[in-house]
Amino acid sequence: MARLVVVSNRVAIPDGKGGGRAGGLEVAVKAALRHREGVWFGWSGKIARKGEASEISTVTHDTIDYVTTSLGAEDYKEYYNGFANRVLWPVLHYRFDQAEFSRRDLSGYMRVNEHFASELDKILRPDDLVWVHDYHLIPLAKALRARGLNNRIGFFLHIPLPPPEILTAMPNHERLIPLLGEYDLVGFQTDGDAANFARYLAKELGAPSHMSLRLGSGDRAMRIGTFPVGIETHPFTRLARRAVKTPFARQVIESLPGTLIIVFDQLYDSQRNTQDD
């Protein structure tokens, strides 16, 4: 069976050493990696000092290799704090009013994606299935293709994708969004997000605007799909039962008779040590 190589901005290493916090992404990835050999690659959360080379680290747990790389201070400033979080995050959440644009940040964003591609090029096997996650890594497939990799590469966006009327207002959208066409499969959370992407391609590239869109010809063509990410319900059911038995929960329930109450167990978050990133 081919390895599954997951690529994301951050990596959730099981023992917590160097992996930082991956948040809701972990839910989608862990189940896929549970029963097969694989690799999870991404940023370690470490920032290298000026003049230092990027540090590559590998931790193996069960059948999974967790491979992380550090970033330079400028990379962190421009790629992560800059273009990813000050442009893509607000724009993709329909908050164009909060976006802050900078050509330098876009250059840093592209540069870090090239760095990720260079490090992945060293470890990828010809039959690996590559699964790229979220808005931090939109250009990654293009960077990998430029290095001669013909692997199957999928992309999944964990946040919304707005309609083309918003996307086309973003400076350099024509340089960035069409790069998703380098993936074999582009997945979204909802049909609406997928339809917005298809509409963008129709408006900007003249592609057919329907959900079964295949962009390209020959041996490789990009497809669009909808794949809602859920949770594993059994662990959450156990947590809910435990939470209801706590003294605080009992006190709240008794003080509000006849009221529907949702109880969240904060202990779960602290034990998992995760948050959205």
N, C-alpha and C positions, 0 to 999 in steps of 0.2 A: 504494500500500500504506500502511495506517495506521502511524503511528509506534508503537514499543514504548517505553513510559515505565516504567523500572525505578525503584522506590523502596526504599531500604534505609537502615539506620542509618548506615553508612559507605559511601564510594564509592571504588572502585579506579581512580584516574586513571592512565592508561598511563605518563606521565612521572614519576609519583610526587610531583608538586607539589600539596600541599594535600589529597590524597585519603586519606592514612592507610592503614590496613590493613583489608582486607575479608575476608580468610581464605577459607574454603571456599565462601563465597557467590560469589566471583569465578568459580569453576568453572561454576556453574549459569547465571550471567548472561552471561559473555563469549561463549559459543557462540550464544546467542539474539540477541545484538546484532551478531554478526560480519557478517551479510549483509543488514542492513536499517537504515534510518534510525531513530535513537532518541535517548532521553534517559536518563541515569542521575542520579537526584537523591538527596541525602542530606546528612548532617552532615559538615562539613569536618574535624572534629576540633579546630577552634579554639574557644576560649572567649572571648567578648567581655568587655571590662571593664564594670564597673558603669556604667550610664547610656548605654553605646554601643548603637546599633541593630545588629541582626543583619546580618552581612556576607554578601552573595550573590555568588558567583563562578561564572563559566562558562569551561570549557576545552573546546575542540572538537578532537577527534582522529578522523580519517577521517570517518565519517558520524554520529558520536556526540557529543552535547553532554553534558558532565559538569558538572552544576549542583550546587553545594554551598552550605550555609548554616552560619553559626556559631551557637553556643548561648551563652546567658548562664550565669554561674556557678551560679545557682540551678537553671536548667534541667538543667545537667550533673549537679548533685548529686542532684536529685529524680527526674528522668527516667531518666538513664543509670545512675549509681552507686546510685540508690535503687530505684525500683520495678522497672525492667527487670532489674537484676543481683542485687538482694537479695530480690526476691519471685518474679518470673516465672521466672528462670533456675533457682533451686533447686526450685520447685514443679513445673515442667514436667519436671524431671529426677528426680521422685519423692523429692526431698530436702526435704520439708516441715520437717524438723528444723533446717535451715539458713536458713529464710526469716525476714526481719525486716520487719514490717509497719509502715507509717506512712501516715496519711491525707494528710499533706503530700506524700509521694512520689507517691501516686496522682494527686493534683492536678497535680503537675509533669509526670507522664507524659501525662496528658490534654492539658495545656497545650502541650507540645511537639508532640503529634500535630496539634493545631489550628494551630500555627505551620507545620508541614509542609504542611498542607492549604491554608493561605492562600498560601504561596509557589507551590505547585503550581497553584493556581487561576489564577495569572498567566500560566502558560506552557502549560497543557493546551489541546489542540485538541479539538473535539467528537468526532472519530473516533479519538483516541488510545486505544490499549489499555494499561491501567495494570496493572503487575505489582508487587505489594507483598510485601516479604520480611521474615519473622521476627517474633518476639514483641515487638520494640520498637514495632511499628506496628499492633497489632491494631485500634485505634479509627479508623484513617485513612480507611477507606471511609465510615464514618458521617460523619466531618467533611467529606469531599468531597461526599457526597450532600446535606448540609445547605447547601452552597454552590451547589446546583443542578446539579451535574455528573451526567450520566446515562451516562457512559462505562462500557464494560465494565471491571470491576476484579477482578483475581484476587489471591489471597493464598497464599503458600507458607510453611509452618512448617518450618524446617531442623532443629529439635530435637524430641524426643519430645513426645507429648501424653498425660498420664496418664489413667486412668479417672475417671469422674465422682465416685467416692468420695473421690478426692484433690482434684479441682478444686473441688468444693462445700465443701470445708473451708477454702478460701482466702477471706479476707474480701473482700467486694465482687465475688465471681465473677459474681454475677447482673447486675452493672453492666457487666462487661467481656466475658466470653466470648460472650454472645449477640450482641455487636456484629459478630462474624464473619459473621452472617447478612446484613450489608449488602454483602458481596462476591458476585460472580456465581459464582465458583469458589473453593473452599478446598481446597488441596492439602497432602498429608502424605507423609512418607517411606515409611511402611509401612501395610499394611491394618489392623494393630492400632491405630495412632494414629488413622486415619480412623474406625474402629469406635468408639473411645473418644469421639470428638467426636459421632458420631451418637447414642451412648448418653446423652451429656450432654444433647443437645437433646431426646431422648425423655423423659428424666427431668425436666428443668427446663421445657421448653416444650411437651411433649406431641407432639413431631414423630415421624414414623415412624422407627424405629431400624433402618434398613437402608442398605447402601452406596450405593444409587442415589438417596439422599435428595435431594429438591428442596424447599427451604423457601421459601414465598412463593407468589404467584400473579400473574396478569396478565403484563405485559411482562418482568418480571424475577423470577428465582427463583435461590436459591443452590444450588449442587451441591457435593458432596464427591467428591474423587478421590485416588488414590494415584499418586505420581510420584517414584519413587526417583531420587535424584541420584547420578550416577556420575562417572567421570573420563574424560578423553581418554587412552586406553590407549597410543597410539603414542608420545607424548612420554615417558611413564613407562617404556616399554620401552627407549627409547634411553638414558634416564638410568640404568636398571639395568645395561645393558651397559657404560656408561662407568664406573659405580661399581665393578663387579667387577674392572676393570683397574687400580684404584689399588693402590699398594704396601700400604696398610693392609689392604684387603680381601683381597688375596692372602695376606698373613701370617695373617689370621684363618682363611681357608679351609684353608690348609695345616696349621694347628694343630689343626683339628677335622675330620679326614678322615671321610667317611661321614655327616656331619651336615648336615641341611637348614638353610641359613642364608639369612636375609633381609637384604639390604644396602640401607640407606637412604642416599641421597646428600644430605648436609646442604648441599652447595653449591647445590642447587636451591632450597632455602628462602631462603638468603641472597640469591640473585640475584633471586628473585621478590619478596622483602621482604614476605611476607604471613604472617599468623597468624590463628587464629580470634579473632573479636572479639565 
